[in-house]
């Protein structure tokens, strides 16, 4: 099935590649975590592959000022020559919504119908040919936004998503103390262009961050949020810790063996 921009919308992409990578210190004191290898290619390449699968022609990489030069030359060392790739600097680590907002100066006034957002350390080791559903499903259900979810046996480190029988998201909880398996956010989202207005109404959480949960909740309340299930065979990993980075690399190696 052809998943490239299945809804024929005018779509932009944002890949979030900032942050400090503190859980991967000391390596990430000198190397951005999104440039660390997951066996055969850097972590950032997996998010760029998702953008390619969605047929996105214009991508903004949100990064730290120290890494802007290397991301500005991504065509030279990683490819993706068919895409326009620009960078936006996140001046301080103030949460995922803060990272998305950093791209607003480049995208907000360019009249895109939808924006696909990927965390730069979310990995689908087998690829994401299903990711066109992030565009198709919101259109089919008249929903403003979509979130990619995965059944995880130990969900306490992730946002948990609860859905109705038809796949509409009814609640999102950020890192709750839950022991049983649950559907979790994998770090891939799509939003209609009302997102830019919604960003301005989000206030910092108790930990001082602009939370993605708050943005998702705004769609649940008004606009609709739908879940897209990530197939188990996609091999999803969050590579923000040493163990998960190794696990993803081993899975990728087995895939390519």
N, C-alpha and C positions, 0 to 999 in steps of 0.2 A: 504493500500500500504506500502510495506517495504521500509523505508527511510534510513535504516542503511547502510552508505557508498555505495550508489547506483551505483557509478561509479567505485567501486573496486580500488580506488586509495590509495596510501600510504599517509595518512593524519595525521598531527599533529594539536593540538589545543593550542591557547593562550587565557587566560582569564586575563583581565586587572583589577587588584584589588588594585592599588596604589592610589595616590592622597591624598589630605588633607581632602576632604569632608567638605569644608568650609561652604557650604550652610546649613549644618546640625549641625554646632556648637551650643551649647557646647558639645553635645553628642559625636561627632566624635573627640573631643580632646583626648579621652581615648579609644574609640572603633572604629575600622575601619568600614566605612559605609557599606562595603560589608558583614559584619557580623551582621548587624541589621536585625531583623526579619520582614519578609513579611508574616504576620499571623502565618503560621505553620512551616516555615523554613527560614534560613538566605538567604539574597539576592543572595549570591554567588552560592547557590544550583541551582538556575534557569539557570545560565550560564553553570554549570556542567551538567545539564540535557540536554541542547542543544548539548554539546560534546558527551554525551551518544547517543542521537538520531542520530548523524552523524557517529556513529561507530568509534569514535576516541579513540585510545588506549594510546596515550601519550599527556599529557597536561602540559603546563608551566603556572603557576600562577605568574604574574608579580605584585610585591607588594613592600611596603615600608620595610626598614630594621627592623623597630620595630615590624612588623607583620609577619616576615618570619617564626618564630617558630610555630605560630598557624597554618599557612597554610601548613607547612611541616608535620603537624600531622593530616591533613584533613581526612585521612582514618580512624583514630581512633574515631573522633567525628562526622563525617558526612557520611562516607561511600565511595562509588565509588571505591571499592577495585579492580574492573576489569581494572582500568586505572593506568598507571604510571603517578604520579603527582610530578612535580618538581617545584621549585621556582626560580625566578630571581628577583633581587632587582633593582628597578628603583631609581637611586641615587638622582634625582631631578625631580620635576613635570614639564616636558618640552613638554607636549602634547601627544596625542595618538600615534603618530608615534614614539616618543621617548620611549614610553612604549613598543611598539612592538619590537623596536630595542634592548631593554634590554633582550629580550628572544633569540636574535640572537646567543649569545655565546653557547647556548644549542642546538639550532635547525638548524642553517644555514648550517652546514656541515653534517647533518644526512640524506640528500637525500630524503626529503619528496616531493611528487608531489604537494601538496597543504597544505595550512595552514588556518584553520578556526579561526577567531579572534572574541571574544565577549567582550564587555564592561561588567564589573562585576556588574554594577548597572542597566543593561537593563533586564526587567522582562517580560516573557510571562506567565501570571498567569495560563493559561489553558494548558500549555505545548507547545511544538514545533515539532509535528510530521511531519510538512511540511519542516523542516530545511534540510532534505536531498536534497532539491532543490538547496541549496547553493553549493552543489557538482555537482549535475546532470546538472543543467542549464548551467554553464560555459562550461562543456564538450560538451553538445549538440549544443551550439552556437559558439564553438571555441573561447570563451572569456577567458581572463586571470584572471578576477576577478568578484566577485558578491557582491552586497550590498542588505541587507534586508530592504524593505521600507514599510511604513504604511501611509495611508491617515489620516492626522491630521487636525482638525479644526482650530488650532491656532499654526502654524508652526514656529513662529518667534524665538523660542529658540533652533531650530534644524537645521541641514543641509538639504536643499531642493534638491530633485533629479528630474530632468526632463528627460523624456524618449521618444524615438521614438515609433512608432506604434508596432514595433516588440519587444520592451522591452529593447533595448540597451540604456544605459545611455548616454545622450549627454551633460548635464551640471550638476554640483554640486555646490551649493552656501551655504556658511557657515552663518547661522543665519541671513538671510536677513530680512528686514523690510517688511514683507508680511502679509496681513490681511486675505486673502482668504484661504480656505483649500488647502493643497498641500501634495505631497508624501514626507515624511521625512526619513532620515536615522534612523534606530532603534538601531544601535550599534552592528550589527552582519555583518561580512564580511567574504569572502573567497578569497584567493590570490594564484596564482601559485608561483613556486619557483623563478620567476624573481623578486619577491617582495624584496628580500634581496639586490639585486643590486640597485633597485629603492630607497630604504631607504637612501642610501649614497648620493644621489643627491638632497635630500629635504633640503631646507634652512628654518630657522625660519621665521615665519610670522611677521607682524607688532606688534603683542602682545608677540613676543618672543617664540612662541611655534612651534613645528614641527606638522603641521596640517594633519589630516587624509584626508582632502579635497585635499591636494597636492598629496598624494599618489593615490587617486582615479582619479584625473585629469591625472596623468601619464598613467594610464590604458586607459582612454578615448582617449588620444592622440596616444597611441601605445600599443596594446595588447587586448583592448576591455574590457568593463565593462557592466555587465548585472544586471538588477534589479530583485529581487525575492519579490513578494508581500506577506506580512504577512497577513493571514486571520484575519478579524475583530474579530472572535470568540477566537483568541489566547489571547486577552487581554494584549496588550503591554503597559508597563509603563517604564518610566525613573524615578528611585526612588532617584534622587539626591537632592530633596527638601523635607521638612517635609510634605507638602500637597500631593505630588505625592507618597510618602512612605505610607501615610495613605490611599490614594485612592487605591493603589495596594493591601494593606492588606484587605481592605473592599471587593474588587473584589474577592480576593482569598477566603475569608470567605464565600461569597455568593456561589462561585463555589462548595465548599466542604460541604455546609449546606445540 
